[in-house]
Amino acid sequence: MRGGLRLSLAAVGGRTVFISYRRQLSWPLARLIYQDLTEHGFDAFIDVEILASGEFEWVILSQIQAREHFVVVLVPGSLDQIGEDGDWLRREVAHALAQDRNVVPVTADGFQLSRDLILPPDVARLRSFNAVSMPPEYFNAAMDTLRTRFLKAPSKPIVPPPLESRSFAERVRRFVARPDTTTAASDLPAPRLTGRRESTLIARLTWSEVPGAHEYVLERRGVEVYRGPGRTYDDRPGRGTTIGSYRYRVRAEVSGRVGPWSEPVDVVTGF
């Protein structure tokens, strides 16, 4: 099958998963969940920012419909924009509910669904699903619970996605799972990274421009938290009982060449 998945989605009964998340808040956790599921034989899908808007909508909705399970990652702030008509997290959840997918909320960083929060009618049923709590110190145990108790084969048949969508799913898998084995280009400068504590839970990172750079990659403690053309990022490392120090570094990519990492910067944030 040209560019298709190694295994047919229809043949992987009970083990196909769509992962939904708020990009600027929970991308690192969503990626860890994705990697754990794929390592345990699940066919998981997670989106990346490499699509035009029209292609994005078609691929995302077809992949939700084609997968038995719908895991939505919720951290503080995830539902702040849920009332907006164009909010993509809302559209993904609404589509999963309309297709009767097995919806599994995964909560982290102290997320709680406030009783005062009014959910739009198309996603109101989100309150009715049992959630998997995923504290950082018990990630492996929580993932074991997610895999063995919540991601069981549903009875509703699944419609395989179009071939073009499956081809993109394979590209996404390779992008997310790829190891960081690139060699830095010696002729590229490293950005100058600065960071400060913007509020109790927000770290603001800014970095200098590298001529010709089309993309920058920002890491926190070795985990990618941002990839894009911007040079400012507000990070929310998560809630905790004590103030913690988080180490960041950034690098630039120019025409397929990867620049060296910046000098690391430590930012203190948390309660």
Secondary structure, DSSP 4 states (H G I P E B T S, - for coil): -TT--SS-GGGSTT-EEEEE--HHHHHHHHHHHHHHHHHTT-EEE---S-S-HHHHHHHHHHHHHH-SEEEEEE-TTTTTTTTSTT-HHHHHHHHHHHTT-EEEEEE-TT----TT----GGGGGGGGS--EE--GGGHHHHHHHIIIIISPPPSS--PPPPHHHHHHHHHHHHHHH----PPBPTTSPPP-EEEEEEETTEEEEEE---TT--EEEEEETTEEEEEES-SEEEE-----SS-EEEEEEEEEEETTEEPPPPPPEEEEE--
